[in-house]
Amino acid sequence: MTARLTGAEALALRMTSLLLRPHPTARPESVAEVVEWFGAMQAQDAASGLWSLGVRLPGRTQDDVRAALERREALRTWPMRGTVHLVPPRDARWMLAVTGVRSLAGAATRRAQLGLSESDADRAADVLGEAMAGGGRLTRAECLATLRAAGLDTDGQRGYHLLWYASQRGVTCIAPHVGTDQTFALLDEWAPDPHRPERDEALGLLAHRYVRGHGPVTRHELARWTGLTVTDATRGIAAAGDALAPVEVDGTPAVVDASLLDAPRAPVDDVHTLPGFDEYLLGYRDRSLMLDPEHANAVVPGNNGIFQATVVRGGRTVGIWKRTIAKRAVTVTVQQLTPFDAALRARVGSALARYAGFLGLPLRLTW
């Protein structure tokens, strides 16, 4: 029997799926477990990715999360939609193979715009692979210098494209920052024991992880998140089998992690201060359950793809915040999208104090 949910009930389950509320069956307690729960987490902005992990691992600090990434509990690469994500290391290669194929197929057009050839891109991947062999780790600037020394043009966006291509092909991956510098390493050395599922199994894994980390969602949401076709998304949901359960959200067919069917669906008056590039909003095409359309421009000014950090109450976006980090403090400015009373201000202040504690800095808060 298909459960019928209102939008409010679906939102309550989504916040549980997103690990922003206690889950009835899962208690991820490490960076590796959180990343595996989602399958992939938005991480195009490194600092945002750190806090996405920190907010789901209460009590951990930024240094704790960085240390976990140095232990290779997760790594960053471009598995889908041309966007950097945190993924489980042993899943990186098959994810690139299954979801990255469409990005690679469209790369020829971008190369032509940049004045690069396919042989230039393949040579760049080979050059970087040789330079990093044996445990080498190069900063972005060192990668570009290595490519230039090999006679490859890295001006403009050419350098970025060549770095993306090497990772998209599974030669390199993005290693943790050293200081403020982005670094790259060989994927084979950072993920020496890759999982190699058959394609239908891989589609099932993608579907199961996306739905359990975001559901209830539609197959179209899965297709959008993975960059796959709706046909492949449908195959993935079927391959996931009984791990997923059908539901209807305001009459629209959707699926949810079967373990959530008996979870509480009542609204919860919780407060979170989330980074801009978090699965909370970026994990969906239709964000109407979480974000009023009238506030969309404040969260994504000009619809330019740059998401502001959000204040979330009861699953709904009620404000945005910006931070400036200095040596002695982090200064946060909050903009209210709906009116805050004194009690809500205090709760938002407490949530931001947890963020400041994550950084190991005192908080200076302005409204």
Secondary structure by P-SEA (a helix, b strand, c coil): cbbbbcaaaaaaaaaaaaccccccccccccaaaaaaaacccccccaaaaaaaaaaacccccaaaaaaaaaacccccccccccbbbbccccaaaaaaaacaaaaaaaaaaaaaaacccaaaaaaaaaaaaaaacccccccaaaaaaaaaaaccccccaaaaaaaaaaaaaccbbbccccccbbbbccccccccbbbbbcaaaaaaaaaaaaaaacccccaaaaaaaacccaaaaaaaaaaacccbbbbbccccccccccccccccccccccccccccccccccccccccccccccccccccccccccccbbbbccccccbbbbbbbcccbbbbbbbbcccccaaaaaaaaaaaaaaaaaacbbbbbcc
